[in-house]
Every structure is written in C-alpha cells, then in structure tokens.
C-alpha cells in the first residue's frame, strides 16, 4: 500500500486545540504564580525596611522639619481628604441601610448575595481603619517630627 504524501496525518497524532490551550494556560498560571511570589517577597522586604527605618527615626527623634510627603502643605490636605472620604463612605452606607429598613421598602427588598454583604463589611472596615490611621498620624506626627529645640542634654547631631 502506497501512502499519499498529500494525505493528512491521523487525528490521534495531532493534539487538538483544547489540549494546546490547556497546556498554555497551565504554563501561564505557573509563571503568574512565580511572579506573584516574587512580588510578594519584594513587597514584604520593602515593608520591613520601611518599618525599620521609621522605628529608627522614631527612636532617635527627628528634630528636622518634615520634607517631601510629610510637609504640612501635602500632609494635611491628604489627611483631610482621607478622613472626609471615609466619613462620606460611612454616611452613605448608613443612609442605604436606613432606606432599606424603612417599611415602604419592604415590598421590593431582595436578599443580598454573600458577595454584596462582604463588600459592604469591607467598606465599613476600611473606612474605620482609615479614620484610625488618620487619627494616629495626627497624634504621632508631632512626636516623630519635632520642630522645636531638642530636650536638654541632647544635641541635634546625635
């Protein structure tokens, strides 16, 4: 039997498109996972350095005026914007909950999915955390970035 050179290969010898795509998506997933792990390690390392440097600055006491993002011209509007945004977010959520609980809304009330409930809880938690962090920054900023003279017995160079 002479085979025709123009004939196609048997179907079992050629992998179908879904098998090739599955292999490609698996490889893509592995590469993305490795990249995410690398990013997480670098981020954690950067956070550790930032915590260490801020602890060092807090322990030594910084008696110089704040520079960069800690200037009052930038810091105060950012803190104000964060606090106002968190308060508006909490107010809107309270308004939504109040409207949902009214008797006139009971006939059209629908059960919320777990995702919607989780999203609302996350918004509340993030808003409260934002307010706490703004309060801590306002409270601790003068302690860390002192602008007055150093306490007696401590020089500016040490």
C-alpha positions in Angstrom: 0.0 0.0 0.0 1.4 3.3 -1.1 0.6 6.3 1.1 -0.4 9.5 -0.5 2.0 12.3 0.6 -0.8 14.8 0.4 -2.9 13.0 2.9 -3.3 14.3 6.4 -1.8 12.7 9.5 -4.0 10.5 11.5 -6.2 12.5 14.0 -4.6 10.9 17.1 -1.1 12.2 16.1 -2.2 15.9 16.1 -3.0 17.4 19.5 -6.3 19.2 19.4 -6.6 22.9 20.2 -8.1 22.5 23.6 -5.1 20.4 24.8 -2.6 23.0 23.5 -4.6 25.8 25.1 -4.8 23.9 28.4 -1.0 23.5 28.4 -0.5 27.2 27.5 -2.9 28.3 30.3 -1.2 26.0 32.8 2.2 27.4 31.9 0.8 31.0 32.1 -0.6 30.2 35.5 2.7 28.9 36.8 4.6 32.0 35.5 2.0 34.3 37.0 2.2 32.4 40.4 6.0 32.7 40.4 5.8 36.4 39.6 3.3 36.9 42.3 5.5 35.2 44.8 8.5 37.3 43.8 6.4 40.5 44.0 5.1 39.5 47.5 8.7 38.8 48.7 9.9 42.1 47.4 7.0 44.0 48.9 7.4 42.3 52.3 11.1 43.1 52.2 10.3 46.8 51.4 7.7 47.0 54.1 10.3 45.5 56.6 12.8 48.2 55.6 10.2 51.0 55.9 9.2 49.8 59.3 12.8 49.5 60.4 13.7 53.0 59.2 10.6 54.6 60.7 11.3 52.8 64.0 14.9 54.1 63.8 13.7 57.6 63.1 11.1 57.5 65.9 13.7 56.1 68.4 16.3 58.7 67.5 13.8 61.6 67.3 13.9 63.6 64.2 14.4 67.2 65.0 14.3 68.5 61.5 11.4 69.9 59.6 9.4 67.4 57.6 10.3 67.1 53.9 8.6 65.5 50.9 5.2 64.0 51.6 5.4 64.9 55.2 5.3 68.6 54.6 2.1 70.1 56.1 1.2 71.6 52.7 0.8 68.0 51.3 0.1 66.0 54.5 -2.9 68.0 55.9 -5.0 68.0 52.7 -4.3 64.3 52.2 -5.3 63.5 55.7 -8.4 65.7 55.3 -9.4 64.1 52.1 -8.9 60.6 53.5 -11.0 61.4 56.6 -13.8 63.1 54.6 -13.8 60.2 52.2 -14.1 57.7 55.0 -16.9 59.7 56.7 -18.8 60.1 53.5 -18.5 56.4 52.8 -19.8 55.5 56.3 -22.6 58.1 55.9 -23.7 56.7 52.5 -23.7 53.1 53.9 -25.8 54.3 56.9 -28.2 56.0 54.5 -28.5 52.9 52.4 -29.2 50.7 55.5 -31.7 53.2 56.8 -33.6 53.3 53.4 -33.6 49.5 53.2 -35.1 49.2 56.7 -38.0 51.5 56.0 -41.4 49.9 55.9 -42.1 51.4 52.5 -39.1 49.5 51.1 -40.0 46.1 52.4 -42.1 45.0 49.5 -39.2 45.4 47.0 -36.5 44.2 49.3 -34.3 41.5 47.9 -31.9 39.2 49.8 -28.3 40.3 49.3 -25.7 37.9 48.0 -22.8 36.9 50.1 -20.5 39.0 47.9 -22.6 42.2 48.4 -22.6 41.6 52.2 -18.9 41.0 52.2 -18.3 44.2 50.1 -20.3 46.3 52.5 -18.5 44.9 55.5 -15.2 45.6 53.8 -16.1 49.2 53.1 -17.1 49.7 56.7 -13.9 48.1 58.0 -11.7 50.1 55.6 -13.4 53.3 56.4 -12.9 52.7 60.2 -9.3 51.7 59.6 -8.7 54.9 57.6 -10.1 57.0 60.4 -7.9 55.3 62.9 -4.8 55.7 60.8 -5.6 59.4 60.2 -6.0 59.9 64.0 -2.8 58.1 64.7 -0.9 60.2 62.1 -2.3 63.4 63.6 -1.4 62.2 67.1 2.1 60.8 66.4 3.3 63.3 63.7 4.4 65.9 66.3 6.2 63.3 68.3 8.2 62.0 65.4 8.8 65.2 63.5 9.6 67.6 66.3 10.2 71.2 65.2 11.2 72.7 68.5 14.6 72.5 70.2 15.8 69.1 71.4 15.4 68.3 75.1 18.2 69.3 77.3 21.3 67.1 77.1 20.6 66.0 73.6 22.3 67.7 70.6 20.9 68.0 67.1 23.7 65.9 65.6 23.2 62.8 67.7 
